[in-house]
Amino acid sequence: MTSKFAGVVAALALALAACGSGPGDAPAGGSSATPDAGATIEIGSLYEPQNLDNTAGGGQGITEAFNGNVYEGLFKLTDDGKVEPLLAESQEVSGDGLTYTFRLRKGVKFHSGKALTSADVKNSIAKVTADDSQSARKSSLEVIKSVETPDDATVVVKLSGRSISLVYNLSYVWIVNTAAKDPATSEDGTGPYKLGTWKRGSTLSLERFPGYWGTPPANNGVVYHYFTDATALNNALLTGAVDIVTSQQSPDALTQFTGNPDYKISDGHSTTKLLLAFNDRKAPFDKPLVRKAVSSAIDDAKLLESVWAGHGSLIGSMVPPTDPWYEDLTKVNPYDVELAKKQLAEAGYAKGFRFTLDTPNYDPHPTAATFIKSELAKVGITVDVNVITADEWYTKVYKNRDFAATLQEHVNDRDVVWYGDPDFYWGYDNKQVTGWVKQAEQAKTAEEQTELLKQVNRQIAEDAASDWLYLYPQIVVASSKLSGYPINGLNSQFYAYGIKKG
């Protein structure tokens, strides 16, 4: 998962294709029977929203439930990673790359009935970039100098510098009705669904929006069922309480579904990295040698096997294989206990040290924390595991930076650029890396951007800015009666409008 909060930054500005009517279908699952348009899809998930506002720490759960389903952007990111127009019907870019002009799609209405205007787009961008915004996407849009609205159907975005990622980043800005009230507990989007009922700790339902501008959903609505552990989630699928699990977190349980004609297992592409994130501002983790030693003392391959039983992969840095700037850097900080002891001695910690590892209370973090504690004990490091809730993690670690090290998932593709931001929660501060990240965003070509971000990736690996434990697999398990569901774990989004049951 992103962290529970983190957004996507730096990406290639992809060419825009012609857009059809509506968001289009998600990749197909299994069923060939006639679908039931009146069916409600029961979705099982471990990621309940913290609130309903993605600029107020709503977390991975709100992205999963609302992105593309309840709220839409000027552009959308498809399940295979392409950027397509959505509420923007067309765009023009000035020769110097500093002015983008977008024409809005006609006939779009919010769930309250109000027509979409350029003022809503302007205010939605301002909401993400506001001083009190808790969106990690905020910094990726700081390049926006002004947003002008010459008429209700036209938005002109002016930049302070070139931004090769602008269109990609705008796909993550939800367009919200300017007059919407209390977005943390309600909504007013333009998507194919509107909010039904949210029963905290239990379910969140989405209902078809009859006034939707595009292709109606292939179902009558969806209900997200929230669980706190993977076993309960799988039991719900086995008993028919849910139709689909958005992301399988218990590989041992796959044997219950393998070879069973009632279920289909899809192995998609994940961008979710499990990080042992150090607070690089605080001793002893302000020393790269200490971070390298910790990384080399942990047998990531053994951890991955114990958690995922042959699924997933090791990456060695923040960049997954699906990113254009990926390189295999797993040998930079290899598993080597003797090397780790030597590095600790060189850093002045020959007898080890003690630290607290703040660990979210949902799978697989407690398991990973116990493993790390055992591994680091071999090199004289004592780990005190402090298990906390997602809300506590957000306040203590992300907001207040009150931690020594933590476990967290970062779900987004192309998010290596966060290491160029010294103010991000892990506090990595390398001026060369910060400079490369800025140059990459101002690049005129994809090739130039790619080479710069490869340099970033190599440098953060050399500095062991974090310990990238492994890359998650993306396993979706569904009833064989379902089709049309997304199978890739791209930035936590889960388009439900294409799911058919029959």
N, C-alpha and C positions, 0 to 999 in steps of 0.2 A: 504494500500500500504506500504513498509519499509518505513520505511521511503522511500524517493525517491531514496535512495542510498544504504541502508544498505544491506549487504550480509548475507549469512547464515554461522553460525559457529557451533561448537560442535555437533556432531551427532554420532550415532552408526555406526561402520564400518560394513556394511551389507554384507552378503555372496553374491558372484557374481554368477548369473545364466548364463547358456549358452545363447549366443546372436544370434539372427537371422539376416537376411539381412535387414539392415535399422532400422529406429527408431521405427517402429511398429505403430499400430493404437492407437488413443486416445479412451477413453470411448465413447460409442455410444450415440447419441441423438435419434431423433425420427423417421425419414423417412424410409419407407419400399419400396419406389419406386426405379426404376433403377437410380443410381447416374449418373450425367453428369460430366465426367472427364474433360470436357472443360470449366466447370463453374468457374467463379471468385467469391470468397467468400468475401462479404463486411462485415467487422468487425467494430463495433462501440466501442469506448473506450474514457474514460476521461483522459487517461494518455499518452500524447504525449511525446516522448523522449526529453530530454534536448540537447543531442547530440547522436551520434551513437557509442560512446566508453564507455563500462561499467567500464573502469578504470579511466574515466575522468568526473564522475558525470552525467552519462547519465540518471540515474533515473529509476523508475519503468517501464516507458514506453518502454525503450530500452530492458529491460528484457522480457517484454511481447511480443514484436515484433520479437526480434532477437534470444532469447535463444532457441536452438534446431531447430529453423527454418532456420536461416542464419548461425549461429555459432554453433559448437558442441564441446563437451568436451571429455576427455578420457572415462568418464562415464556419464550417464544421470540419472536424477531423474524422475521416472514415476509419473503419475498423482495421484497414490495412495501412493506415498512416498517411493517406493523401488528404490534401486540403481542398475543399470544394466550397463554392458560394452557397450561402443559405439565405439569410435575410438581406445580404448584399446581392443585388441583381447584376451589378457590373462594377468595375473599378478602372481608374486611370491613374498613372503614376507620372509625375513630372520627370524631365530629363535628368535633373540633379538628384532624384530619388528622395526629395524632402517633402513632397506634397502628394498625398493620396486622396483621390476623390471617389467616393462610393455613392452609387444610386441604390436606394432601398426598393425592395420588392413591394409591389402594390397589393392592396387587399389584405394586409396582415393586421390582425387584431389581437389584443391582449385578452386574457381570460376574463377580465372585467368588462370587456366590450369596447374599450378605447382603441382607436386606430394607432398603429405604430407610426411615430414621426422621428425625424432626425434629432429632435430634442431628447428623446428617450435614449438614443444611442450616445449622445454627448454626455448625458448624466450618468449613464451606465459605465462609461469609461472613467468618468470623474470619480465614481464610487470606488472603483478598483484602485485608483491612484491617490485617493484622499489620504491625509495625514493619519487618520484613525483607522484606515483599512488594515485588516490583519491578513490580507491576501499576500501570499508569497509571490504572486504574479506582478505585484505592484512595481518592482524595480525593472521588470522587463518592458514596462510601458513608460518609464521616466523620460524616454527619448521624445515623447509627444509634447510639443511646445504649445499647441492649441488645437481645439476642435471647433470648427465653424459650421453653422447650419444655414446656408443661404436660402433654402426653402425646406418644406417638410419632408421632401424625398431625397435630399442631398446632404451628405456629410463630407466635410473637407478636413482631413487630418494633416497638420503641419508638424514636421519633425525638426529637432535641433541638430540632428545628424542622421546619416544614413542608417537604416535598420533593415538588414536583410531578412529579419525574422518577424517583421511587423504583422503581415497577413496571418502567419501561423499563430502569433501571440493573440491576435484579435479573435481567433477561433475559441479562445478560452474566456472571453468577456461575455457574460450573460447579459442580454438586453432585457432590462427590467422597466416596467411602467414607472415613469417619473413620479406618479401619484401613489405608488404602492405604499402600504402601511406595514410596519413591523415585519420586515423580510426574514427575521430570525424564526418566526413562528407561522408565517403565512407566505403566499407567493402571488405574483401576477406576471406570468411569462407569456410567451407566444407559442409554446410547444404543443404537440399533439395530445398531451395529457395536462390535466389540472390536478392540484392536490385534493385528495379525498379526505382521509382521516389519518392523523399521526398519533398512535398510541405509544408513547415513549416506553422503551424497553420491550416492545412487542412487535408492532407492525406499522407500516406506512403504506397507504393505498393511493394509487393514481387512477383517475377516471378520464375517459375519453372527453376531449374538448370538442363539442359539436361545431364550433365556429372556426376550427383550424383551417388555415389558408391552404395547406398542402394535402398530400395523400393521407387519408385517415389511418389510424393504427390498424393492424391486422388482427387485433383482439379487442375485447371490450374494456380492458383495464388490467392493471397489475397490482399485486400486493407484495411488498417486501416484508419478509419475516426475518426478524433479527435474533441471532443466537450468540452466546458468549463462548461456545467451544465447538470444535469441529465435529465431535462425536454426536452431539445433539442435532447439529445441522444435517449430518448424513442420515441419522435416524428419521428425520423429517422427510427426507427424500425417499427413503425405503418404505415408509408408511403412506406415502402419497400426500403428506401435508404440504409439501412444496413440489413444484414441477421441475425446478432447475436450481443448481448451485452455481453462483456467479464465479466463484474461484475456489477450487478444491484445496483445502488446507490440511487434509489428512490422507497422505498417500497410502498408508496402510489400509485404509478403508476402501481403496479402489477395487480390491478383490471381491467386494460385495457386488460390484456393478460389472466387472469384466466378464464378458461372455454371457451376460444376462440380456436377452432380447428386449426387455422392458426399459433398458437404459442405453444411452449413447455417451461415450467418453470422447471429448475433443481435446487435443493437445495443441494449443495455440502458442503464440509468441508473447513472452512477458517482457516488460521493461522494469520490473520491480526488483530493486536491489535491497538485500538485508545488510545494513551497515552497523558495525561497531563504531559509533561516531565519538571521537574524542573532543573534549573542549580544549582546542589548541591554544587557548589563551592562558590556561592554568597549568602550573607544575603538577606532575612531571610531564604532562602531555604537550607542553610548549616546546619540548625537545624532539626533533624528528627521529633521533636515534631510539628514544623510548617508544615512540609510536611504531617504528619499524620492528623493534624487538617484540612488542606485543603482537604485531601482525604475524611475525615468523614463529611465535610460540603456539599459535592456534592452528590446528589441523583442519582447515576449511573443508577439504574433501571429505574427511570423516564426519564432520558436522552435517554437510549436505546429504551424505548417504544416510545418516541416522534420522534426519528429518524428512527427506524426500525420497528415499529408497530408489535411487537411480535416476530420478528426474532432476531437472534444473542443471545449472552449470556454474563454473567458477569464472570470474572475469578479471580480477586483479586491479581493477580501477572502477571508476564511476560509469564507464561507457559500455552499454550492452552491444552485442553483435549487430543489432538492427540499426544502430546509429551510423551515419556516414563516416564518422571519425574513429571508429572502433579499431583497436589493436589488441592483440593478446599480450597482456602485461602480467600474467599470473606468475612469472618467474622473477619479477622485480623484488618481491618480498616473499620468498618461498618458505614453506613450512620447514623449519630447521631449528630444533631446540638449542643446539650448541651455538649456532649463530645468534640466536636471541639472547642467550646468557652473555656472550661476548659483547653484544651491543649494549646491554644493560650496564655492564661493567664500564665500558667506555663512556657511557652517559652519566656515570657516578652513582649507579644503583646496583652494585654488585650483589647486595643482599636483598634486592627487590624492594617493594614498597606496597602500600595498601591503598585501595581506592573503592569508592562506591559506584556500582553500576546500576543506574536507574533504568528499569525494565518495564515496558508496558505489560499489562496483565493478560493479554490475549495471545493465542498461539501464533507463531512458535516461540515467542520471546522468552518465556520462562524456561523452556527447554534449552534454548540457545545459551541463556545466561548461566544455567547450571553447567553446561558443557565448557563454556569459556572459563568459569571459575576453576574447574578441574584442570584444564589445560595450563592456565597461568600459574597455578600452584607449583607446577613442575619447574618453573624458573624463579620461584621465590616471591611471586606476586600474589598478594591476598586480595580477593575480591569479595566485597560485601554487596550482595544482591538486594536491591530495593525495588520491590514490585509496586507499580503505581497504575492508576487508571489512565485512560486516554486523556481525560480532562486535566488530570494532574500533570501528565506529561506535557501537555500544551502549555500550561502555566509555568511549571517549574523549569522545564528544559528549553522549550522553544521561545517562550516570551521573556522569562527572567534570566535565562542562561545560567541557572543555578544547578550546575552538574559538573562532574568530572568526566564521565563517559556514559553513553547511553546506547541502547539498541533501538533501531527504528528502520522502517521500510521507506524507501523513496520510489514512488511508482512511475515517475515520468520519464519519457524518453528525452534525450538531448538536454539533460539537466546538469551536465558536468560544469556548466557555466556558473553554478552557485559557488564553486570554489574561487571564483574571481570576485566574490563579494565578501570583504572582511567582516561585514556586519551580520552575516548569516549566523545561525545559532551555533555552528561549530567553531567559528572564529578563526578559520584558516586565513592567513594573511601573507601572501607572497606577491610582491608588487609586480614581478615579471608575469605571473599568471594573470593578475588583474589586468595588466596591459594587453596581454594576448587575447583575453576574453573581449575586451573593448574593441580591439582591432578586428576580431572575427565578426563581431556584430556590424561593423562598418564596412565589411568586405564588399567588393563589387561583384565577385564571382563566388560560386559554390566551392570551387577548387581552393580558392584562397582561404575561405572560411574553414574548410575541412583541414587543411594543413595546420592552421593556427590552433584549432581545437585538439588536434592530435598532440601538439606540443604541450597543451594544457594537461591533457590526459596523462602523458608521460611524466610530467613534473609532479603532479599530485601523487602519482604512484611512488616516485622516488622519495617524496617527502612523507609518504604514508599519512597523508592528510586525514584519512579515515582507514578503517579496515573493512574492505568490501568483502563480506563473508561469502556471499553467493548470489547468483541471479535466480529468482524463482522460476519454476515452470508455470505455465498458465493452463490449468486443467479445468475444463467446464464439464460437469456431469448433469445430464438432463434426461427426462423421460423421453422415450423413443417416440412419443406422440407429438413432441415439439419440433419445430423447425424455425429457421429465420432468426436465430439468436447470434449475437456476436461471440467470437471464440478467442479473440486476442485481448490480452490484459493491457490495453493501451491507456495509460494515465487514469485508470480506475473507471472510465466511462463504460456504461452498459446500456446501449440503445435497446429499449424494450418494445418499441413500436412495430418492429418487424416480426415479432415472435408469433407464430401460428400454432394452434393446438388442434389436432384432429387425426 
